[in-house]
Amino acid sequence: MNILPKLFYFEFLIPIKDYFYTINKKEFIFEWLYPIILSICIYFIILPGLTIEHILNFNSYLINALAILIGFSITTITILSTSSNKNIDSLKVKQSERKLDHQKISLYQLIFITYSFVLIMEFLAILYNLSYYLVYSSTFLVKYSKVTFSINIFLILHIILLNIRNIVNFYFIHWYEQK
């Protein structure tokens, strides 16, 4: 008998799984590959001159920015789930080409999956940034500060690009008239 699922809450992984099952190649390149390439470039070009104090200052700003992004994402999910207009109603019935569990999902579900995923990523990024202050005195942070900073840059770029895609989707939902 597997006791871990009874002791821990793993349901938060479901939107993450759904996101990866529904993402297409173009979105993957935009939301994953570009941030990886940019964070590697930053690691080799910008980071050699940074000190641990620079990194900690940057992280304190990121915590505030992430808190604002979390508020924005929660507001958008609230608007999506509570508003009712002809565009949202049509998204709920229009099937996309993407599938979950071998069944096509609606465009509304697809958008909701992406918004849920970005919200989870924002929470994970804020936890990642808060952990800097918990381990600041450890030698691990000092020794690997540039690697952990590059991971942080990747997370932030990834979240920003996810939010850009979500904003564009939100724009098309509410203000774009189909021809």
N, C-alpha and C positions, 0 to 999 in steps of 0.2 A: 504494500500500500504506500502510495506516494503522499507524504505528509506536508511537503512544501506548499502545494496549492491550498491546503487547509489553513496554513499559518500565515501566508503572505497574500497580499492583494496583487495579482498579476493581470487583472482585467485592463489596466491602463495600457498594456501591450497590444490590445486588440486594435485601437485606432492606428497604432504604428504599423502593425501587420497589414491592415487594410490600405494604408497609404502606399506601402511598398508593392502591394498587389495591383494597385490602380495607377501608379505613376507610369508615364510613357517615356520614351527615350529622350525626346527634346526637353521635357521637364527635368529628367534626371541630370542631363548635362547642365542645364541652367541652375538647378538648385543644389547639386552635389559636386559636379566636376569643376565648375568655375570657382567655387569657394576653396576647394582643395588646391587648385593651381595657384590661386591668389595667396593663400596662406603659406604655401611653400615658398613662393617668391618673396613674401614679406619676411619669412624666416631667414632667408639668405641675404636679403638686401637691406632691410631696415633694422632687424633685431640685433645685429652685432654691436650697435652703439647704445642699446638700451640697458638701463640698470634695473635692479629689482624694485626700486622706488618708482621708476617710470611705469613699470608693469602694474604695481599696486594702485597707483593713481588712476591709470587707465581702467582698471577693474572697478574702482569705485564709481566712475562715470558710467560704466556699462551696466552696473546694477540698477542705477536710476533709469537708464534708457530701456532696459529690459522690463522694468516695472511699468513703464509707460506703454510699451508694446503689448504686454500682457493685458493691460486695461483696454487697449484698442481691440485686441483679439476677442476678449470676452464680450465687449460691446457689439462687435460685428456678429458674433455667433448669436447673441441675444436678438439682434435685429433680424438676422436670417431666420431664426426659429419662431419669432413672434409676429413678424409682419406678413401681411397677406395682400398681394397684388397679382395682377394677371401674369407678370413675368415670373414671379416665384411659383405661382400655381402651375404654370406651364413647365417649369424646371422639374417639378415633382413628378410629372407624368412622362416627360420626354426621357427616353432611354439613351444612355451613352453607349459607346462601343466597349467600354471597360466592364470587366466582370469581377465579381467576388463570389467565391464558392460556386463557380460555373454558372452564375446568373448575372445578366446585365443589371447594372445599377442605374438609377436616374441621375441626371445632371445635378440635381439638388443633393443627392447622397454624395456624389463625387466632390462637390464643393464643400460640403459639411465635413467630409473625411479630411480634406486638406486643411481646413480651419482648425479642426481638432488636433491634427498632427502638429501644426505650427504652435499651437498653444502648449502642447506637451513639450515641444522643443524649447520654447521660451522658459518654461518652468525648470527644465533640466539645465539650461544655460545659466539661469540665475542661481541655481544650486551649485553649479560648477564655480561660478564667480564667488559665491559666499564661502566656498571651501578654501579659497586662497587665504582668507583671513584666519581660518581654523588651523591651517598648516604653515602659516607664515614663519613661525620660528623653527620649523623643521628644516633639516638640511636638504630634504627632497625638493622642496620648492626652490631653494636657492640653486641647487645643482641642475635641476631640469626646468627652470623658470621660463626659458625661451621656448622649449617644447610645449609646455603647458599654455604659454601665451599664444603660440601658433594654433593650438587646438581651440583656444578661445576665439581667435580671429576667424577660424573656420566656422565655428558655431554662430558667431554674429553675422558673418556674411551669408551663411545658409539661411538664417532666420530672416534677414533683410530680403533676400531674393524670394523666399517663400511668401513673405508679406507683399512683395511687389506683385507676384502672381495672384495672390488673394485679392488685392486691391483692384487689379484689372478685372478679375472675375466678378467682383462686387459691382464694379462700374458697368459691366455688360448686363448684369442682372437688373439693375435699377434704371439705367439711363439709355441703354442702347435699344433702339426700336429695330426689330427684325424686319427685313425687307421681303 
